[in-house]
Amino acid sequence: MSKEEFPGWHGTTIIGVRKGGKVVIAGDGQVSLGQTVIKGTARKVRRLSPGGHDVVAGFAGSTADAFTLLERLEKKLESTPGQLARASVELAKDWRTDKYLQKLEAMLIVTDGSELFVITGAGDVLEPEHDIAAIGSGGNYALAAGRALMDSDHDAETIARKAMAIAADICVYTNGNLTVESLSK
Protein backbone atom coordinates (compact mmCIF):
# COMPACT_ATOMS: atom_id res chain seq x y z
CA MET A 1 0.00 0.00 0.00
CA SER A 2 1.44 3.38 -0.93
CA LYS A 3 1.41 6.24 1.52
CA GLU A 4 -1.38 7.92 -0.48
CA GLU A 5 -3.55 4.78 -0.22
CA PHE A 6 -2.98 4.23 3.50
CA PRO A 7 -6.15 5.45 5.26
CA GLY A 8 -4.27 6.47 8.41
CA TRP A 9 -4.69 5.57 12.05
CA HIS A 10 -7.21 7.63 13.95
CA GLY A 11 -8.85 7.54 17.27
CA THR A 12 -7.82 9.17 20.46
CA THR A 13 -9.28 11.68 22.80
CA ILE A 14 -7.32 12.72 25.88
CA ILE A 15 -8.45 15.32 28.41
CA GLY A 16 -6.72 16.84 31.42
CA VAL A 17 -8.75 18.67 34.08
CA ARG A 18 -7.38 20.55 37.10
CA LYS A 19 -9.89 21.46 39.80
CA GLY A 20 -10.01 21.48 43.59
CA GLY A 21 -6.37 20.55 44.13
CA LYS A 22 -6.63 17.49 41.88
CA VAL A 23 -5.61 16.86 38.27
CA VAL A 24 -7.23 14.09 36.24
CA ILE A 25 -6.16 12.82 32.84
CA ALA A 26 -8.64 10.60 31.00
CA GLY A 27 -8.33 8.91 27.63
CA ASP A 28 -10.55 6.71 25.51
CA GLY A 29 -9.56 3.29 24.20
CA GLN A 30 -10.36 3.41 20.50
CA VAL A 31 -7.86 2.88 17.71
CA SER A 32 -9.22 3.04 14.15
CA LEU A 33 -7.73 2.35 10.75
CA GLY A 34 -9.78 4.23 8.19
CA GLN A 35 -13.39 3.35 8.89
CA THR A 36 -12.57 0.24 10.92
CA VAL A 37 -12.19 0.05 14.69
CA ILE A 38 -9.03 -2.00 15.23
CA LYS A 39 -9.09 -1.95 19.02
CA GLY A 40 -11.47 -0.52 21.59
CA THR A 41 -9.45 -1.05 24.77
CA ALA A 42 -6.13 0.69 24.15
CA ARG A 43 -4.58 2.33 27.22
CA LYS A 44 -3.36 5.82 26.32
CA VAL A 45 -3.00 7.25 29.82
CA ARG A 46 -0.01 6.12 31.88
CA ARG A 47 1.38 6.74 35.35
CA LEU A 48 5.14 7.27 35.49
CA SER A 49 7.22 7.41 38.68
CA PRO A 50 10.73 8.52 37.74
CA GLY A 51 12.81 9.23 40.82
CA GLY A 52 9.81 8.55 43.08
CA HIS A 53 7.83 11.53 41.75
CA ASP A 54 4.49 10.55 40.21
CA VAL A 55 3.57 11.96 36.81
CA VAL A 56 0.55 11.07 34.68
CA ALA A 57 0.78 11.32 30.90
CA GLY A 58 -1.81 10.86 28.16
CA PHE A 59 -0.91 10.62 24.50
CA ALA A 60 -2.52 11.04 21.12
CA GLY A 61 -0.96 9.99 17.85
CA SER A 62 1.26 7.10 16.89
CA THR A 63 1.64 4.67 19.79
CA ALA A 64 5.27 3.82 19.05
CA ASP A 65 6.10 7.51 18.76
CA ALA A 66 4.27 8.29 21.99
CA PHE A 67 6.14 5.55 23.87
CA THR A 68 9.42 6.92 22.57
CA LEU A 69 8.44 10.34 23.89
CA LEU A 70 7.30 8.93 27.24
CA GLU A 71 10.68 7.18 27.64
CA ARG A 72 12.46 10.45 26.85
CA LEU A 73 10.25 12.32 29.32
CA GLU A 74 11.05 9.76 32.02
CA LYS A 75 14.79 10.30 31.43
CA LYS A 76 14.34 14.07 31.62
CA LEU A 77 12.38 13.70 34.87
CA GLU A 78 15.07 11.43 36.32
CA SER A 79 17.68 14.12 35.65
CA THR A 80 15.41 16.90 37.01
CA PRO A 81 13.40 15.20 39.79
CA GLY A 82 10.18 16.94 40.72
CA GLN A 83 10.57 19.58 37.99
CA LEU A 84 7.90 18.74 35.42
CA ALA A 85 8.04 22.13 33.68
CA ARG A 86 11.80 21.93 33.17
CA ALA A 87 11.66 18.31 31.98
CA SER A 88 8.81 19.17 29.59
CA VAL A 89 10.71 22.10 28.08
CA GLU A 90 13.85 19.96 27.69
CA LEU A 91 11.80 17.25 25.95
CA ALA A 92 10.16 19.81 23.64
CA LYS A 93 13.58 21.27 22.74
CA ASP A 94 14.95 17.83 21.89
CA TRP A 95 11.79 16.94 19.97
CA ARG A 96 12.05 20.12 17.91
CA THR A 97 15.76 19.95 17.15
CA ASP A 98 16.64 16.22 16.93
CA LYS A 99 16.32 14.88 13.37
CA TYR A 100 15.04 11.50 14.59
CA LEU A 101 12.53 12.93 17.07
CA GLN A 102 11.22 15.49 14.56
CA LYS A 103 9.55 12.66 12.66
CA LEU A 104 7.53 11.53 15.68
CA GLU A 105 3.79 12.09 15.37
CA ALA A 106 2.20 12.37 18.79
CA MET A 107 1.13 14.88 21.44
CA LEU A 108 1.25 14.56 25.21
CA ILE A 109 -0.73 15.91 28.15
CA VAL A 110 1.28 15.60 31.38
CA THR A 111 0.72 16.46 35.03
CA ASP A 112 2.45 16.09 38.37
CA GLY A 113 -0.71 16.88 40.31
CA SER A 114 -0.24 20.63 40.30
CA GLU A 115 1.07 21.57 36.86
CA LEU A 116 -0.70 20.59 33.64
CA PHE A 117 1.00 20.83 30.23
CA VAL A 118 0.43 19.95 26.59
CA ILE A 119 3.69 19.07 24.82
CA THR A 120 3.86 19.13 21.01
CA GLY A 121 6.42 18.31 18.34
CA ALA A 122 6.45 21.95 17.28
CA GLY A 123 8.41 22.71 20.45
CA ASP A 124 5.41 23.88 22.45
CA VAL A 125 4.91 23.37 26.17
CA LEU A 126 1.50 24.86 26.79
CA GLU A 127 -0.13 25.43 30.15
CA PRO A 128 -3.82 25.47 29.27
CA GLU A 129 -6.17 28.29 30.10
CA HIS A 130 -9.16 27.54 32.27
CA ASP A 131 -7.40 24.49 33.85
CA ILE A 132 -8.43 22.13 31.06
CA ALA A 133 -6.60 20.68 28.05
CA ALA A 134 -7.60 18.16 25.40
CA ILE A 135 -5.88 16.56 22.41
CA GLY A 136 -6.69 14.04 19.72
CA SER A 137 -9.47 13.58 17.22
CA GLY A 138 -12.22 14.29 19.75
CA GLY A 139 -10.16 16.79 21.73
CA ASN A 140 -12.08 19.88 20.72
CA TYR A 141 -15.40 18.28 21.68
CA ALA A 142 -14.03 17.18 25.06
CA LEU A 143 -12.47 20.60 25.63
CA ALA A 144 -15.71 22.44 24.91
CA ALA A 145 -17.74 20.09 27.11
CA GLY A 146 -15.18 20.27 29.91
CA ARG A 147 -15.04 24.05 29.85
CA ALA A 148 -18.83 24.21 30.05
CA LEU A 149 -18.74 21.95 33.12
CA MET A 150 -15.94 23.76 34.98
CA ASP A 151 -18.33 26.18 36.72
CA SER A 152 -20.44 23.29 38.04
CA ASP A 153 -20.05 21.66 41.46
CA HIS A 154 -18.52 18.57 39.82
CA ASP A 155 -15.00 17.52 40.77
CA ALA A 156 -12.18 17.11 38.23
CA GLU A 157 -12.81 13.41 37.61
CA THR A 158 -16.55 13.85 37.05
CA ILE A 159 -15.88 16.71 34.62
CA ALA A 160 -13.33 14.62 32.72
CA ARG A 161 -15.68 11.62 32.52
CA LYS A 162 -18.68 13.70 31.40
CA ALA A 163 -16.60 15.58 28.80
CA MET A 164 -15.26 12.31 27.43
CA ALA A 165 -18.79 10.87 27.23
CA ILE A 166 -19.89 13.89 25.20
CA ALA A 167 -16.85 13.60 22.90
CA ALA A 168 -17.58 9.88 22.41
CA ASP A 169 -21.16 10.72 21.38
CA ILE A 170 -19.91 13.18 18.73
CA CYS A 171 -16.55 11.88 17.45
CA VAL A 172 -16.63 8.56 15.58
CA TYR A 173 -12.94 8.05 16.47
CA THR A 174 -13.63 8.16 20.24
CA ASN A 175 -15.26 5.52 22.43
CA GLY A 176 -16.46 5.42 26.03
CA ASN A 177 -13.89 2.89 27.26
CA LEU A 178 -11.87 5.18 29.55
CA THR A 179 -8.59 5.03 31.38
CA VAL A 180 -8.58 7.63 34.16
CA GLU A 181 -5.60 8.57 36.34
CA SER A 182 -5.46 11.35 38.93
CA LEU A 183 -2.90 13.11 41.10
CA SER A 184 -3.24 15.59 43.93
CA LYS A 185 -0.73 18.01 45.42
URHU-V889883 format. One record per residue. RES is the residue in one letter. SS is DSSP state (h for helix, s for strand, l for the rest). PSI is psi in degrees with one decimal (none if undefined). D_CENTER is the distance of its C-alpha to the mean C-alpha in whole Angstrom. Layout:
res=RES ss=SS psi=PSI d_center=D_CENTER
res=RES ss=SS psi=PSI d_center=D_CENTER
This chain:
res=M ss=l psi=127.0 d_center=30
res=S ss=l psi=164.2 d_center=30
res=K ss=l psi=-35.2 d_center=26
res=E ss=l psi=-29.3 d_center=28
res=E ss=l psi=-21.1 d_center=28
res=F ss=l psi=123.0 d_center=25
res=P ss=l psi=-16.1 d_center=23
res=G ss=l psi=143.3 d_center=19
res=W ss=s psi=137.7 d_center=17
res=H ss=s psi=162.9 d_center=15
res=G ss=l psi=80.4 d_center=13
res=T ss=l psi=138.1 d_center=9
res=T ss=s psi=126.5 d_center=8
res=I ss=s psi=135.2 d_center=5
res=I ss=s psi=143.0 d_center=6
res=G ss=s psi=129.7 d_center=7
res=V ss=s psi=128.4 d_center=11
res=R ss=s psi=120.0 d_center=14
res=K ss=s psi=137.6 d_center=17
res=G ss=l psi=36.5 d_center=20
res=G ss=l psi=12.0 d_center=19
res=K ss=s psi=143.0 d_center=16
res=V ss=s psi=131.2 d_center=13
res=V ss=s psi=134.6 d_center=11
res=I ss=s psi=127.8 d_center=7
res=A ss=s psi=144.0 d_center=8
res=G ss=s psi=148.0 d_center=7
res=D ss=l psi=177.5 d_center=10
res=G ss=l psi=9.9 d_center=12
res=Q ss=l psi=135.9 d_center=14
res=V ss=s psi=126.3 d_center=15
res=S ss=s psi=148.2 d_center=17
res=L ss=s psi=107.8 d_center=20
res=G ss=l psi=-123.3 d_center=22
res=Q ss=l psi=11.7 d_center=23
res=T ss=s psi=131.6 d_center=23
res=V ss=s psi=118.0 d_center=20
res=I ss=s psi=-38.9 d_center=20
res=K ss=s psi=141.2 d_center=18
res=G ss=l psi=-1.0 d_center=17
res=T ss=l psi=28.6 d_center=16
res=A ss=l psi=147.9 d_center=13
res=R ss=l psi=104.3 d_center=11
res=K ss=l psi=10.2 d_center=8
res=V ss=s psi=128.0 d_center=7
res=R ss=s psi=147.3 d_center=9
res=R ss=s psi=127.7 d_center=12
res=L ss=s psi=149.3 d_center=13
res=S ss=l psi=56.9 d_center=17
res=P ss=h psi=129.1 d_center=18
res=G ss=h psi=20.3 d_center=21
res=G ss=h psi=5.5 d_center=21
res=H ss=l psi=118.3 d_center=19
res=D ss=l psi=137.1 d_center=16
res=V ss=s psi=140.2 d_center=12
res=V ss=s psi=135.5 d_center=9
res=A ss=s psi=139.0 d_center=6
res=G ss=s psi=144.8 d_center=3
res=F ss=s psi=149.9 d_center=4
res=A ss=s psi=143.1 d_center=6
res=G ss=s psi=-158.7 d_center=9
res=S ss=l psi=129.0 d_center=12
res=T ss=h psi=-47.0 d_center=12
res=A ss=h psi=-41.9 d_center=14
res=D ss=h psi=-42.3 d_center=13
res=A ss=h psi=-41.5 d_center=10
res=F ss=h psi=-35.9 d_center=12
res=T ss=h psi=-44.1 d_center=14
res=L ss=h psi=-39.0 d_center=12
res=L ss=h psi=-39.4 d_center=11
res=E ss=h psi=-42.6 d_center=15
res=R ss=h psi=-40.6 d_center=15
res=L ss=h psi=-42.3 d_center=13
res=E ss=h psi=-43.2 d_center=15
res=K ss=h psi=-41.5 d_center=18
res=K ss=h psi=-39.6 d_center=18
res=L ss=h psi=-32.4 d_center=17
res=E ss=h psi=-34.3 d_center=20
res=S ss=h psi=-15.5 d_center=22
res=T ss=l psi=67.6 d_center=21
res=P ss=l psi=132.6 d_center=21
res=G ss=l psi=9.0 d_center=19
res=Q ss=l psi=74.8 d_center=19
res=L ss=h psi=-42.2 d_center=15
res=A ss=h psi=-47.4 d_center=16
res=R ss=h psi=-45.4 d_center=18
res=A ss=h psi=-38.7 d_center=16
res=S ss=h psi=-43.4 d_center=13
res=V ss=h psi=-41.8 d_center=16
res=E ss=h psi=-41.4 d_center=18
res=L ss=h psi=-46.5 d_center=15
res=A ss=h psi=-38.8 d_center=15
res=K ss=h psi=-47.9 d_center=19
res=D ss=h psi=-43.4 d_center=19
res=W ss=h psi=-39.3 d_center=16
res=R ss=h psi=-34.5 d_center=18
res=T ss=h psi=-23.0 d_center=22
res=D ss=l psi=126.5 d_center=22
res=K ss=l psi=-35.5 d_center=23
res=Y ss=l psi=-49.3 d_center=21
res=L ss=h psi=-29.5 d_center=18
res=Q ss=h psi=-26.7 d_center=19
res=K ss=h psi=-8.9 d_center=19
res=L ss=l psi=135.0 d_center=15
res=E ss=l psi=92.0 d_center=13
res=A ss=s psi=166.8 d_center=9
res=M ss=s psi=153.4 d_center=7
res=L ss=s psi=145.1 d_center=4
res=I ss=s psi=127.3 d_center=4
res=V ss=s psi=150.6 d_center=7
res=T ss=s psi=151.9 d_center=10
res=D ss=l psi=10.9 d_center=13
res=G ss=l psi=-17.2 d_center=14
res=S ss=l psi=-46.0 d_center=16
res=E ss=l psi=151.6 d_center=14
res=L ss=s psi=123.6 d_center=10
res=F ss=s psi=150.6 d_center=9
res=V ss=s psi=128.8 d_center=7
res=I ss=s psi=129.5 d_center=9
res=T ss=l psi=163.5 d_center=10
res=G ss=l psi=-8.6 d_center=13
res=A ss=l psi=3.1 d_center=16
res=G ss=l psi=12.9 d_center=16
res=D ss=l psi=138.5 d_center=14
res=V ss=s psi=102.6 d_center=13
res=L ss=s psi=127.4 d_center=12
res=E ss=l psi=116.0 d_center=13
res=P ss=l psi=148.9 d_center=13
res=E ss=h psi=155.5 d_center=16
res=H ss=h psi=17.4 d_center=17
res=D ss=h psi=31.5 d_center=14
res=I ss=s psi=137.8 d_center=11
res=A ss=s psi=149.4 d_center=8
res=A ss=s psi=144.5 d_center=7
res=I ss=s psi=167.7 d_center=6
res=G ss=s psi=-178.0 d_center=8
res=S ss=l psi=-33.1 d_center=12
res=G ss=l psi=12.3 d_center=12
res=G ss=h psi=-42.2 d_center=10
res=N ss=h psi=-34.9 d_center=13
res=Y ss=h psi=-44.6 d_center=14
res=A ss=h psi=-39.9 d_center=12
res=L ss=h psi=-47.5 d_center=12
res=A ss=h psi=-44.5 d_center=16
res=A ss=h psi=-44.1 d_center=17
res=G ss=h psi=-43.1 d_center=15
res=R ss=h psi=-37.4 d_center=17
res=A ss=h psi=-29.1 d_center=20
res=L ss=h psi=-10.9 d_center=19
res=M ss=l psi=-31.2 d_center=19
res=D ss=l psi=-3.5 d_center=23
res=S ss=l psi=176.6 d_center=23
res=D ss=l psi=-0.1 d_center=24
res=H ss=l psi=147.3 d_center=21
res=D ss=l psi=175.2 d_center=19
res=A ss=h psi=-42.5 d_center=16
res=E ss=h psi=-41.4 d_center=15
res=T ss=h psi=-41.7 d_center=17
res=I ss=h psi=-46.8 d_center=16
res=A ss=h psi=-45.1 d_center=12
res=R ss=h psi=-43.7 d_center=14
res=K ss=h psi=-40.9 d_center=17
res=A ss=h psi=-39.9 d_center=14
res=M ss=h psi=-36.8 d_center=13
res=A ss=h psi=-40.2 d_center=16
res=I ss=h psi=-44.5 d_center=17
res=A ss=h psi=-41.2 d_center=15
res=A ss=h psi=-30.7 d_center=16
res=D ss=h psi=-24.1 d_center=19
res=I ss=h psi=-44.5 d_center=19
res=C ss=l psi=122.8 d_center=17
res=V ss=l psi=-13.2 d_center=18
res=Y ss=l psi=15.0 d_center=15
res=T ss=l psi=136.4 d_center=14
res=N ss=l psi=178.9 d_center=15
res=G ss=l psi=8.4 d_center=16
res=N ss=l psi=98.5 d_center=15
res=L ss=l psi=147.7 d_center=13
res=T ss=s psi=126.5 d_center=11
res=V ss=s psi=128.0 d_center=11
res=E ss=s psi=144.3 d_center=11
res=S ss=s psi=155.9 d_center=13
res=L ss=s psi=147.6 d_center=15
res=S ss=s psi=153.0 d_center=18
res=K ss=l psi=none d_center=20
